[in-house]
Each structure stands twice: as structure tokens, then as C-alpha cells.
Amino acid sequence: MKIAFLVGRIVVGLFYLFSGVNLLLQLGAMVAFVGSRNVPFPEVAVPVSAILLLIAGLSILTGIWPVIGVVALVVFLLPVSVIIHNFWAVADPMQRAEEMYSFLLNMGLLGSGLMFLAIPRPWPYSLKFPGRTPA
């Protein structure tokens, strides 16, 4: 089971790392998109979102400070889900379905991220960080 948990951590951690890097690589387009959704200060919100995803990805991948990684994930997913994927405010049925799917996907990611908090720490095969590490 430890190996399965490690493989799962690698897959999930790389998913969030890729997502964070992708936000940075598509910064201009993402700032424009987020701005079109009436998010205040999109030029700040998008890089902060990328940083939160990178923190979550690195934390889950390495097992270093997993609580901080989960908090970063929650801080990213909750506002993005409610503000960007607010399907309840969309009139067009096709667009509403797409936004509902994205919202529910994010809720699933949020739930799976919160489950990491139930795994006793340190996680199996976690990298060691010098000095005191928060639980």
C-alpha cells in the first residue's frame, strides 16, 4: 500500500505542478480570461494561483509540509470554483454544463486533497527537510 500511495502522490503532485507551470506559461491569456470573469486584480490573482498550485504540487510530491500543501490547494480551489466556475449564474445550457463539470471536478480535487490530511505524517517515502518541519 505504501508504494500505491507513493505512486498516487507522484501523479497528483505532478498534476498540480503541471497546472501551476501552465498558468505561468499562459500568463497573458489567463490574466485576460480571469479578468473577463470580473475577478479583481487578475494580474495578481493568476500568478498567486500558480504559486499556490506549485506549493501544493511540490508538497504532495515530496511529502514535505503536506498540511501547507493542502492549505494551498484549498486556498486555490475554493475561490476558483465559486468565482470562475459559477454555473448557477450561467444562462446558456451548454456553457452551464461545462461550468458545472469544472466546478464539480474542482470539488472532487478539493475532497481528495483534504483526504491527505488523514494520512499519518511523515508520509511513507517523504523527503526529509532539514530542521523542524510542521506536521
C-alpha positions as CSV (number, residue, x, y, z in Angstrom):
1,M,0.0,0.0,0.0
2,K,2.9,2.3,0.6
3,I,4.0,2.1,-3.0
4,A,0.4,2.7,-4.2
5,F,0.3,5.8,-2.0
6,L,3.7,7.0,-3.4
7,V,2.6,6.5,-7.0
8,G,-0.7,8.4,-6.3
9,R,1.3,11.2,-4.7
10,I,3.6,11.4,-7.7
11,V,0.6,11.5,-10.1
12,V,-1.3,14.1,-8.1
13,G,1.8,16.2,-7.3
14,L,2.8,16.3,-10.9
15,F,-0.7,17.2,-11.9
16,Y,-0.7,20.3,-9.7
17,L,2.9,21.2,-10.7
18,F,2.0,21.0,-14.4
19,S,-1.1,23.1,-13.7
20,G,0.9,25.8,-11.9
21,V,3.6,25.9,-14.6
22,N,0.9,26.0,-17.3
23,L,-0.7,29.0,-15.7
24,L,2.7,30.8,-15.8
25,L,3.3,29.8,-19.4
26,Q,-0.1,31.0,-20.4
27,L,0.0,34.1,-18.1
28,G,-1.2,36.7,-20.6
29,A,-4.2,34.6,-21.8
30,M,-5.1,33.5,-18.3
31,V,-5.0,37.1,-17.0
32,A,-7.3,38.1,-19.8
33,F,-9.7,35.1,-19.1
34,V,-9.7,35.7,-15.3
35,G,-10.3,39.5,-15.9
36,S,-13.3,38.6,-18.2
37,R,-14.8,36.8,-15.2
38,N,-14.7,40.1,-13.2
39,V,-12.0,38.8,-10.8
40,P,-10.4,41.8,-9.2
41,F,-6.7,42.3,-9.9
42,P,-6.3,39.4,-12.4
43,E,-2.7,40.3,-13.0
44,V,-2.1,39.4,-9.3
45,A,-4.6,36.6,-8.9
46,V,-3.2,34.4,-11.7
47,P,0.4,34.4,-10.5
48,V,-0.7,33.8,-6.9
49,S,-2.8,30.9,-8.2
50,A,0.2,29.5,-10.0
51,I,2.3,29.8,-6.8
52,L,-0.4,28.0,-4.7
53,L,-0.6,25.2,-7.3
54,L,3.2,24.9,-7.3
55,I,3.3,24.8,-3.5
56,A,0.6,22.1,-3.4
57,G,2.3,20.1,-6.1
58,L,5.7,20.2,-4.5
59,S,4.4,19.4,-1.1
60,I,2.3,16.4,-2.2
61,L,5.0,15.1,-4.5
62,T,7.8,15.3,-1.9
63,G,5.8,14.8,1.3
64,I,7.4,17.9,2.8
65,W,5.0,20.0,4.8
66,P,1.8,18.3,3.5
67,V,-0.5,20.4,5.6
68,I,0.8,23.6,4.0
69,G,0.3,21.9,0.6
70,V,-3.3,21.1,1.3
71,V,-3.9,24.6,2.7
72,A,-2.5,26.0,-0.6
73,L,-4.8,23.7,-2.5
74,V,-7.9,24.7,-0.6
75,V,-7.0,28.4,-0.9
76,F,-6.7,27.9,-4.7
77,L,-9.7,25.7,-5.3
78,L,-12.4,27.3,-3.2
79,P,-12.3,30.8,-4.8
80,V,-11.6,29.5,-8.3
81,S,-14.6,27.1,-8.1
82,V,-17.0,29.7,-6.7
83,I,-15.9,32.7,-8.8
84,I,-14.7,31.2,-12.1
85,H,-17.0,28.2,-12.4
86,N,-20.2,29.7,-11.0
87,F,-22.5,27.5,-13.2
88,W,-25.6,28.7,-11.3
89,A,-25.2,32.1,-12.8
90,V,-24.8,31.0,-16.4
91,A,-27.9,31.2,-18.7
92,D,-26.6,29.2,-21.7
93,P,-27.3,25.5,-21.1
94,M,-24.1,24.2,-22.8
95,Q,-21.9,26.7,-21.0
96,R,-23.7,26.0,-17.7
97,A,-23.0,22.3,-18.2
98,E,-19.3,23.0,-18.8
99,E,-19.0,25.2,-15.8
100,M,-20.9,22.7,-13.6
101,Y,-18.4,20.0,-14.7
102,S,-15.5,22.2,-13.9
103,F,-17.0,23.2,-10.5
104,L,-17.7,19.5,-9.6
105,L,-14.2,18.5,-10.8
106,N,-12.7,21.1,-8.5
107,M,-14.8,19.9,-5.6
108,G,-13.6,16.4,-6.2
109,L,-10.0,17.6,-6.3
110,L,-10.7,19.5,-3.1
111,G,-12.1,16.4,-1.4
112,S,-9.2,14.3,-2.4
113,G,-6.8,16.9,-1.2
114,L,-8.4,17.1,2.2
115,M,-8.1,13.3,2.5
116,F,-4.3,13.8,2.5
117,L,-4.8,15.3,6.0
118,A,-5.9,11.9,7.3
119,I,-2.7,10.2,6.3
120,P,-0.3,10.0,9.3
121,R,2.8,12.1,8.9
122,P,5.5,11.8,7.9
123,W,4.2,10.1,4.8
124,P,5.9,7.0,3.6
125,Y,8.8,7.8,1.3
126,S,8.7,11.5,2.1
127,L,11.8,13.5,1.5
128,K,13.4,14.8,4.7
129,F,13.6,18.6,5.1
130,P,16.4,19.9,7.3
131,G,15.3,21.5,10.5
132,R,11.9,21.4,12.2
133,T,9.1,20.6,9.8
134,P,5.5,21.4,10.7
135,A,3.1,18.4,10.9
